[in-house]
Amino acid sequence: MVAKNSKYRKGSKIVINYFVLYFNNCCIHGFRYLTDSMLILFEKFLWLILLVASIYYCIIVCLSSIDRYYTKSTHIGIERNYIFWNTTIPSVTVCPVDRLNITYFADFCRTNGIKGPQRDILWDFLENLANSTYINFQNIPQNEQIDQIIEDIGLKPEHYTELIYNLTYDRTYEPNFNERIRCMDGAMFIHVRQVLTEWGLCYLGNSRLTEEYSSRYFIFGKYPEYNKYEYENIRLPYQVGSFFQKDTQYALLGFKGPAIIHLR
C-alpha cells in the first residue's frame, strides 16, 4: 500500500513539474504568473480568472468568425491564368426571401373581391409558393380555405408563376437610386437583371448569359424591357479582371431583409 502511494505521489509530481515547466516557458502571455514564486496566492488567483476569461472570449470570437464565414458575406480569391490575361469575375444570384409587393397584392385583392381574413390566407399561400423549391414544398399551406379562394378567383396551377411575377416588383427599375437593385464597381454600373430560378424570382449580376436568361423571357417569351436607369451611366455587361490589376471587384446593392445568395 505504501509502495502504491509512493508511486502515485511520484507520478503526480512528474505531472505537476511538467505543467510548471510548460507555464514558465509558454509563449502565451499570463501563464507564467500562475507558477511565479514571487506572487502570493491571491495574485495567482486573479491571473487565473483573467486567463479563463481571455480563453473564453477567444473561443466566442472564433466561433462567431466561423458563423460569419458560413452565413455572411464571403470573399473569394481566383488564381488567374496569365496566358489568357483576363478572367471573368464570378456572377452572383441573390434571391430575396420577401417576394410579393404589398401594393400590387392589394390591387389584385381589390380587383378580385378578396377581403378580410381571405387576404391574409392568400398572402401566406402565395408568399410560400414564391419561396418554394425542392426542399421546402411541404411549407406551402394546403387547406379548404385556400382551395376555395383559388376556385373563386379562377386561378389555375399553370398560372401560378405568372401571377407571382405580376405581384413581384422588379426593383432593377426602381426610380429611387438608393432603393434600386444595382450592380456596381465604384462609379461603373454592371448589368443586373431579374431571373427565374429553382428558388423563384431572383436577381443576377455580372453574368455572361444572354438576355434570354431572364424571368420575363422564361415566363412570357419576351426580352426584358429597356431599363433606362442602367443606361444613364457607363454600363458593363460583366466585370473582367486583367493580370495587371491588383484587385477586381463589384457589389450587388439595394437589398433589404433576408436573402439567399448563390455564386456561379
Helices and strands as residue ranges (DSSP letters): H 2-25, G 31-34, H 41-71, E 86-88, E 92-96, H 102-112, H 117-130, G 137-139, H 144-153, G 157-159, H 160-166, G 171-173, E 182-185, E 188-190, E 192-197, E 200-205, H 215-220, H 228-231, E 235-236, E 240-242, E 251-253, E 259-263
